[in-house]
Amino acid sequence: MRRLVLESQQRPTACFWYTTLVSKKETLPSLHRALHQARALEVQTIDMAQGQKKSRLVAWTFLTPAQQTAWQQARWAPVGG
């Protein structure tokens, strides 16, 4: 998990959101600490369940609100003008 965080920190503007699926809730505190140390600007944890299986989706971004807007505008510009 730590390697994933370090790799995302090395390319902070490559993705709007980085994500990982976490099955063991005991993993969350160390993942959140690593993301805090990596200076992720926003971290979201989404609980999911299907039958007896419970997991969590953890998403994080290094983009400021201004960078998020620019990122969206650059990728959603109308085609052909």
trRosetta pair geometry for C-beta under 8 A, 3 or more apart (Angstrom, degrees):
i j d omega theta_ij theta_ji phi_ij phi_ji
1 4 5.8 -54 -159 31 37 113
1 5 6.7 34 148 -16 67 104
1 20 6.9 130 -131 143 87 165
1 22 7.8 40 -108 -100 133 105
1 27 6.4 151 -46 -176 160 117
1 30 7.1 103 84 106 139 105
1 31 5.3 -77 165 -96 140 96
1 34 6.9 150 124 35 98 160
2 5 5.6 -54 -153 36 36 112
2 6 6.3 35 151 -18 68 106
2 30 7.8 -58 -66 149 97 108
2 34 5.3 -142 -115 -122 74 150
3 6 5.7 -54 -146 38 33 111
3 7 6.2 32 155 -19 66 106
4 7 5.8 -55 -146 37 28 110
4 8 6.4 26 156 -16 63 106
4 18 7.6 157 161 167 98 128
4 20 5.9 80 136 -75 161 140
5 8 5.9 -57 -149 38 30 108
5 9 6.3 33 152 -23 64 107
5 31 7.3 176 -57 -152 131 69
5 34 4.5 129 54 139 174 119
5 35 5.9 -121 -131 -77 125 62
5 38 5.2 -147 167 -37 103 153
5 40 8.0 -82 -149 -43 98 122
6 9 5.5 -54 -148 34 32 114
6 10 6.6 35 153 -24 64 102
6 38 7.1 -142 -88 -101 43 124
7 10 5.7 -51 -152 29 34 113
7 11 7.1 -12 162 20 64 100
8 11 6.7 -81 -150 60 32 77
8 12 7.0 71 153 -98 67 53
8 15 7.4 -58 -138 41 98 120
8 18 4.4 -1 -125 -86 143 167
8 38 7.3 57 82 165 96 153
8 60 7.2 97 132 81 155 111
8 62 7.4 168 148 -25 94 121
9 12 6.3 6 -151 -69 35 93
9 38 4.2 -119 -81 -158 128 112
9 39 7.4 96 -129 45 109 85
9 62 7.3 132 -118 -77 53 143
11 14 3.9 14 148 -13 114 129
11 15 7.8 70 115 3 102 83
12 62 3.4 -75 -163 86 109 156
12 63 7.4 163 153 -57 92 61
13 62 7.0 -94 -61 83 53 112
13 63 6.7 97 -113 -84 71 94
13 67 6.9 -102 -117 -176 105 131
13 71 7.5 -155 -163 -90 87 119
15 18 5.4 109 83 -68 139 70
15 61 7.8 -125 108 -115 81 78
16 61 6.2 -24 161 -116 51 122
16 63 6.4 -42 -141 7 57 148
16 68 6.7 83 -145 -131 99 81
16 71 5.6 153 -91 132 97 148
16 72 7.7 64 -103 -64 139 77
17 59 4.8 -3 -176 -172 119 112
17 60 7.1 135 -155 64 69 25
17 61 5.3 -56 -99 -68 59 99
18 59 6.9 157 79 -154 45 58
18 60 5.4 -22 59 62 96 79
18 61 7.1 160 12 -83 77 47
19 57 6.1 -11 -164 -175 113 96
19 58 6.8 154 -152 82 58 49
19 59 4.6 -19 -96 -98 86 80
19 60 8.0 161 -82 17 43 61
20 31 7.7 -138 73 -147 135 140
20 57 7.7 162 82 -155 36 54
20 58 5.4 -14 60 59 84 97
21 55 5.8 11 -177 162 96 133
21 56 7.4 151 -160 80 52 45
21 57 5.9 -29 -103 -101 66 66
21 58 7.9 172 -94 18 17 76
22 25 7.5 100 130 -92 112 36
22 27 5.2 -151 -158 81 117 126
22 28 6.3 120 134 -73 159 76
22 31 6.6 -97 -89 -17 146 164
22 55 6.5 159 82 -171 45 81
22 56 4.6 -21 65 66 99 97
22 57 7.7 173 20 -89 79 17
22 58 5.6 40 -9 -12 122 114
23 27 7.9 60 58 15 53 136
23 54 7.9 119 -158 93 63 56
23 55 4.8 -42 -105 -111 59 99
23 56 7.9 -175 -84 23 17 72
24 27 4.7 93 82 -13 93 105
25 28 5.6 -22 -169 -6 55 120
25 54 7.8 -9 -45 115 109 118
25 56 6.8 95 -98 -16 73 132
26 29 7.6 -42 -176 19 43 99
27 30 6.3 -71 -167 47 50 103
27 31 5.7 46 145 -23 82 115
28 31 5.6 -64 -143 41 31 111
28 32 6.0 28 163 -19 70 108
28 45 6.8 44 -138 -123 122 150
28 56 6.7 14 -83 67 116 161
28 58 7.3 171 -122 -76 82 133
29 32 5.8 -57 -144 38 28 109
29 33 6.3 31 155 -20 64 106
30 33 5.5 -50 -146 35 34 115
30 34 6.3 36 154 -20 65 104
31 34 5.7 -54 -149 36 31 111
31 35 6.4 29 153 -17 65 106
31 58 6.1 5 139 172 142 177
32 35 5.7 -53 -145 38 32 111
32 36 6.3 37 153 -21 64 104
32 43 6.5 133 -128 137 80 161
32 45 7.9 -42 -79 -52 111 130
32 58 8.0 -128 -71 -142 74 136
33 36 5.6 -54 -150 35 31 112
33 37 6.3 28 153 -16 66 107
34 37 5.7 -55 -146 39 31 110
34 38 6.2 28 153 -17 65 110
35 38 5.5 -55 -142 41 32 110
35 40 4.2 -30 180 14 93 137
35 43 5.2 94 130 -89 151 138
35 58 7.9 -140 -47 164 149 125
35 60 5.2 -141 -145 -102 131 160
36 39 7.6 35 174 -75 32 30
36 40 7.1 -65 -75 38 28 91
36 43 7.9 -63 -61 -16 69 147
38 62 7.9 -82 135 -88 99 113
39 62 7.1 60 105 -129 83 96
40 43 5.4 75 111 -61 133 97
40 60 4.1 -30 -158 -179 146 125
40 61 6.7 107 -166 63 90 30
40 62 5.9 -84 -123 -79 55 69
41 61 6.0 -48 56 96 96 78
41 62 5.8 111 -1 -143 98 30
41 63 6.8 -116 39 62 139 33
41 64 6.5 -159 -122 -85 170 51
42 60 6.6 171 90 -148 54 58
42 61 5.2 5 54 48 97 97
43 58 6.9 -10 -171 -171 95 92
43 59 7.3 160 -155 86 48 49
43 60 4.6 -10 -103 -100 75 97
44 58 7.3 163 85 -154 51 46
44 59 4.7 -8 58 60 99 97
44 60 7.4 -177 21 -75 65 49
45 56 5.5 -5 -171 -178 96 123
45 57 7.3 157 -156 79 46 49
45 58 5.2 -12 -104 -103 77 76
45 59 7.9 -176 -78 23 33 67
46 56 6.6 149 74 -162 45 67
46 57 4.4 -11 58 57 103 100
46 58 7.9 -168 22 -74 69 32
46 59 7.3 26 -4 0 108 107
47 54 7.1 -17 -168 -167 93 100
47 56 5.6 -34 -101 -103 51 83
48 54 7.2 155 86 -157 52 53
48 55 5.4 -19 67 70 100 78
48 56 6.7 163 18 -99 82 29
48 57 6.2 56 -16 -15 124 97
49 53 6.7 159 -154 89 59 55
49 54 4.8 -18 -101 -103 90 74
49 55 7.7 158 -86 23 44 60
50 53 5.2 -10 64 65 79 106
61 68 7.3 40 162 -86 152 111
63 67 4.0 -138 -160 98 91 117
63 68 4.7 123 126 -63 127 76
63 71 6.2 -41 -135 -17 156 144
64 67 4.6 93 48 9 74 104
64 68 7.0 -131 94 -9 38 87
65 68 5.5 -51 -146 32 32 116
65 69 6.6 34 156 -19 64 102
66 69 5.8 -52 -152 34 32 111
66 70 6.5 29 152 -14 64 107
67 70 5.6 -54 -145 41 34 111
67 71 6.0 41 153 -26 67 106
68 71 5.6 -51 -145 33 29 115
68 72 6.5 27 156 -16 62 106
69 72 5.9 -57 -150 37 29 109
69 73 6.2 25 155 -16 65 110
70 73 5.8 -57 -142 39 30 109
70 74 6.1 31 159 -21 65 108
71 74 6.1 -58 -149 34 24 110
71 75 6.6 2 160 -2 60 114
72 75 6.3 -74 -148 46 27 98
72 76 5.6 -13 170 12 70 121
73 76 6.5 -70 -122 53 22 88
73 77 6.5 54 168 -65 61 84
74 77 6.7 -23 -154 -24 21 110
78 81 6.7 -33 100 90 108 25
